[in-house]
Structures are given as C-alpha cells and as structure tokens.
C-alpha cells in the first residue's frame, strides 16, 4: 500500500468479507502522510502518539485518532501497544458520540493508530467489534432508566462498563482481539 496524499485524501483500504459486515462503519485501513497532515493542519502533531508508543500510560484525555471528527471518545478500553512489520502504534476499543447513549455492539470498534518506524506515515485502522456483555444497539437504556437519569449517571455508567469490558478476555470479543492484533502485526507500509 502506498502513502496518502493529505488529510482528506488518505489512501484507503476497505476490508472485504469482514466478520461483522452491515455495521454503520466499514472496516478500513487509512494511510496518511505525516508531512501532508502537518501541512493541511498546522497544529497536527505526532508527539502524543509517539509518547504512548514509547510506553507512557494513557491518561484521561482522548487517545490519538484519525480521521479527525467532531465526535468525542465516549469510552476507550483494551488499550495496548502493538507493532506492525515496519512500525508501532496503539490499539484500543472505542465508541464515539456527541451525546450520552449506551455503549453497544453497533457502534463500538477496534482501532489501531500507528506510525511507520521512519515517522513518515500514520496508519489508522477501524474495525467493528462486539462483545456479549453489550446490547446490540443503543436504543434501550440500561435498567429501564429515563434519559434524564441515564445522563446524570453517565460517568458512573462509563466507569463501570470500562472496568467490565477491560476484564473481558480478548477471545470473548467478535472477532477476537488477538486475531485483530495479528492482522495489525502483518501490515507492511511501502512508500
């Protein structure tokens, strides 16, 4: 796969035959030229990602993620540093949104955000994933709560669900997280 040309024109690889087809997002790999990103978005930096790759534990702020969007990272779980053939990055499961709604199997996804060893390319992977502890969709509020009560209890809900999902084995997810990590490890970026 060759390098991307800009933030808007990243090289894109859609994965055909992925286990969870029919979800809101297509499974995809995006490849960005870091130089083009820095020219398109002068404030863009790879420092946060490099710091995490080098072993700093993630804090409470959003983790690095491309493409840049308007949605917030509602939940981030199963964080790990993963290497690919000519680079390294971070993987985590995430659900984004602009309002409070239940974490669910239609909207949570596995993401990998990495850099080639030479720092020239940013690799962004987004793959749908599911787990049996999550509802199929976000249409039903937990415990029959009203939206008002759910919104008030949202920080506690996210904290409890973060602990619950982090306690799940990688094999309990579909597709299994170790299989997705193996897929990431097989990536080779050739300019």
N, C-alpha and C positions, 0 to 999 in steps of 0.2 A: 504494500500500500504506500502511496506517495504522500508527500506533505500537503497540508492545507494551505490555502492562499490568504484567508482572512477570517475574522470572527464570523462574518455572515456566510462565508464560502468555505467552511471546513470540508475536508474530504470526509465522505460518509460511507460507511459500510453497513447495510441492513442485513441482519442475520435471518436467513430463510429457514423454515422448519423448526423454529424455536419452540420449546415445550409449552410455553404459555402464550400462544397466539390469541388474538382477539382482545387484548388488553388495551387501555387507552394509549399507551406508548409502544411504538415499535422497538424491538431490541435493536440496538445500534452501537456502532463504534464511530466516534468522530475524531479526526486528527487535525490539530491546529498548529500552524507555525507560530512559535512564541514571538518571533520578531514581528510578524504581521499583527498579532494580538496587541503587542506593545505600541505599534503604530496606530492601530484602529482605536485603542482605548489607552490613552497615555497613562492612566492610573493603574493599569493592569500590571501585576507583579507575580512572579513565581515563588517569591520568598516564603509565603505561608506554606505552600505545598512542599518546598524543599525542607523546611524546618520539620514538618511532620515525617517526611521520608527519612530524615536523619535521626528519628527517634523521639522527638518531643511528643508528649501525650497531648491529645486534642483537648481543648478547653471547652467552654460553654458556647463560644461563638460558632457561627456556621463554618462548616468544613469547606475547603476549596471545591468548587463545582462549576463545570462548564457544560452546556452553554449557560451564560448569564441570563437570568429571568427575573420576573417580578415576584415570584412566589418565595415564601420563607421555607426554610427547612424545619418542618414540624417535629420530626423525630429522626434520630440518627443512631443506629445500633450496629453491632457486629463489626466494629472498626478493626482494621488490620493493615499493616504494611505488606504489600505483595510486589514481587519483582516479575518483570517480563524479560524476554530474551535480551533486549538492549535498553533496559530502563527499569525504573521502580516507581511505585505510586502507593496510593491508599485505596482501600476498598471499604465500603460501608453500605448498609441498607438505609434507605431514606424515603420519607414521604414529604412532599412539598404541598403548600397550600397558601391561600390568602385569608382563610378564616378557620375557625375551630370546627373540625368534623372528625369522626372516628378514623383511626388508622385501620386500613383494610387491605384485602388482597387485590383489589383492582388498582390501587394507587401506590403501594409500596414497591420499591425497586432496588435492585443491587446496582451500585455504581462503582466504577473504578476511575480514579483521576491520577494520571501518572505523567512522568517526564522521561524522555529519552535520556540516556546517560550523558549525552553531549549538551543537554538543556535546550535543544533547538525545537523540539516538538512536544506538545501536550496531547496526551491520549485520554479521551473521555468515553467511557463505556456505560451504557444504561440498559439494564436487563430486567424485565418483570420477574418478580419472585413472589412466593406465597408461603404461608405457614398456617397450620390448622388452628392455632390459638386466635387468629384474626378472623373477623367476619368477612364474608365475600365482598361486600361493598360498604360504603359509608352511609347508607340510607337509614339505618336503625341506630339510635343512640344506645349506649350500654345501660343496662339495668333499667330500661324504660324511662330514663331521665328526660326532663324537659330540656330544650335547647338552652334556656337560661341557666339551669342547674349544671348542665354539662359544661357550658362555657365557664362558669365560676369554678368548677372543679377541674378544668382542663390541665393546669400544671401538675396536679396530683395524678391525674389520669396518664399523662405522658410519662411521668416519673415511674409509675408502677408498670406501665407497659414496656418502657425501656428496660427495666430490670427483668421482666418476664421474657422478652424477646432475646436479650443477651444471655439468658440462662438456657435457651433452646440449643440443642445440638445443631451443627451445620447441616447434618443429614436430615433433620426434621423439616427443612425448607424444600420447596419445589421450585425449580431444580435445586439440588443440594449445593450449598455454598462451596464445599471442597471441589465439586465439578466445575463451578464457575471460576474459582481461583485457578484451576488447572487450565481452563480456557484462556484466562488472562496471561498466565505464565507462558503460553505458547505464542503470544503476539511478538512479531518482529516488524519494526518500522524501518523501511528502506527509503532514503531520500531519492 
